[in-house]
Amino acid sequence: MSVSPAPAYRLPQKRALVTELPGPKSQALTARRRSAVAAGVGSAVPVFAADADGGVIVDVDGNSLIDLGSGIAVTSVGASDPHVVDAVREQAGHFTHTCFMVTPYEGYVRVAEELAALTPGDHDKRTVLFNSGAEAVENAVKVARLATGKNAVVAFDHAYHGRTNLTMALTAKSLPYKKHMGPFAPEIYRMPGSYPFRDGLDGVTAAKRVISQIEVQIGADELAAIIIEPIQGEGGFIVPAKGFLPTLVDWAKANGVVFIADEVQTGFARTGQWFASNDEEVVPDIITMAKGIAGGLPLSAITGRADLLDQVHPGGLGGTYGGNPIACAGALGAIEAMRAYDLPGRATSIGDTALSRLRALQHDVSAIGDVRGRGAMIAVEFVTPGTTEPDAALAKAVAAKALEEGVILLTCGSYGNVIRLLPPLVISDELLSDGLDVLEAALRSLI
Ligand code: PLZ
């Protein structure tokens, strides 16, 4: 079943290559980029975008590529959905900025009302808007520390929370995110999480391991917050075993520890529900959001318990651009599109299609150690056959081969051995199935 009601695609939804990849125009731009853009900014693919809509990105050479990455889980409603584009045009024609801290506007309040309604839990909530996921995470930690009067924060193995100084400290992986960029923020403690493929633990046991380590190494009376991605993103699309999150939440609530769910990557219909926390009825004290929230406009948010957020003194939270009016218009448009196209339902159906195909492939291909995911957040983890030894070279080669055929596939994982599928949720069935065909053929050609 395709998206219903179908979005009005502007560009043909097909894969079509007219040059080798990268084509001559992309190559010329790459050369210019090398002498103008700092080397520290990477790009997953060496093709430059000219247009994008639905499930395709058209490059500057006229190639139409299948997008299975959504600009890292951002363009869930597509990169130019009319709900977003019209709202943004309308807002830009009136005012681009006043600064909510100077002259407030309704769009910000409407986004906050939407987030209170959409996020888990029916308690009284407050919201603050920012620009990036990292900024939301930083502010969630600020609120938790101020509200509890405590300092320590627990983060997990394989965690990714951003690239600013505090969020680098929370992020697990050294290269490329942290190496030689310290010193890092203090009072961050790292705990093992739940990685069923690698630790074999059931969720409750994995959670008890964490709780016991916290009690021994930190003490609940020193711990301000636990921050966790309900499904870990950059770290490898790791879905924790059932029971892990609810057990941690119960302990946090019983011990005056703020439970922060970082739903920057998992939020907004991606996993088949509005938030991944919904899956086990987890109600976070604070939830961080960004990426899919605004159809590509830079916006992030924290929404949380009113009794925590309202403890912060006026002026204690903010930023010049946070909740920019154009970004708010984009968010209201994106949320409308998600409802109109039933994108949570669509994410579930994408997951059903992709997971069943990939699991069938796993029977045939012993280099596939694990296939996992929920909704349209799906991963294939590659290993040396018969072991759990990560095979990063194979993941990289599959992505490179798929690109040659016109499919944008991203890798991830602490060990770099995971291919992740994050298609726009408005991708058509035909395009998704073509993308999966290319992935399968790429893998078969390499083993
Ligand atoms: N929290 C869970 O996934 C961003 C970053 C890719 P920003 N993930 C993609 C890269 O290499 O920079 C992310 C996330 C989770 C926080 C963030 C940070 O969000 O908007 O990139 O700051």
Residues whose N, C-alpha, C, O or C-beta is under 5 A from the ligand:
A	BS01	PLZ	I72 S132 G133 A134 E135 Y160 H161 G162 E229 G233 D262 V264 Q265 A290
